[in-house]
Amino acid sequence: MKPDLAEVWQWLDAVPDPEIPVISVVDLGIVRGLAWEDNTLTVAITPTYSGCPATSVIAMDIETALYDRGVRTVRIKTQITPPWTTDWLSEKGRTKLRDYGIAPPSPAGGPDRCPRCDSTRLTRISQFGSTPCKAHWRCDDCLEPFDYFKCI
């Protein structure tokens, strides 16, 4: 028996992003669609950027999560159009990032507040953070460094 797609979405919401394990691949917005084609479940994913090294790990983690729940035939389809943007992050995902100490993306091009103390007095340390999708910032009030998830 094929599981309902709504149930599959819930299962995938428990699959963490390998680079930021506090956020799921669903909250990150990279799972673009699910469809049954005969007895094969097709999962469409969009990488956060071209060449993202985590994409193959994400595909494997999705396949493993589905296999563990009885789905034996899965096809991962990489969908590059439309390209992923930070607009696809869910509100729940943005909150999880902030609670984890990573400033979520902001249309202003930098964090709007410190994820630790909520100060707006911030300094960019480096445009390059712990992963290519993040930059390194510091709060001028609590003096704590933090990652900022770049707006794409």
C-alpha positions, 0 to 999 in steps of 0.5 A: 500500500502506498502511503498518502503524500501528506504523510510522506511530507511529514516524514520528510519534515523530519529529515535534517539538512546535513549542514544545519541539522536543526532545520529540515529539508522541507523547512529549507524549501528544497523538497519541491514536490512528491508524486507517485508514478506507478509504485515509484515515489518521485521526490523533486529537490532543488539544490540551494545553489549549483554545486552544493556539496550537500545535495547528494547527502540530502538525496541519500538521507531522503531515500533512507528515511523513505526506505525506513518507512517502507517505501522501496522504490524512490526516484530523486529528481533534481529540479533546477528551475526555478532556482532555489531562493531563501524566500522558500525557507518556511517561517518555522525554519527561520525561527529554528535558525534564529533559535540555533544561533544563525541569523535568518536571511533578510532582504536588507542583505545582512542580519537585522538583529543578533540571534542571541541578544536581539541587538541591532548593532552588528558588524560583518566579520567576513562574507564567508562563513562556515558554509558557502551559504553563510557569512560571519557576523559579530554583535557589537553589544554581546560581542558574540560571533554568529553565522548569517544565512545569506539571502539568495 
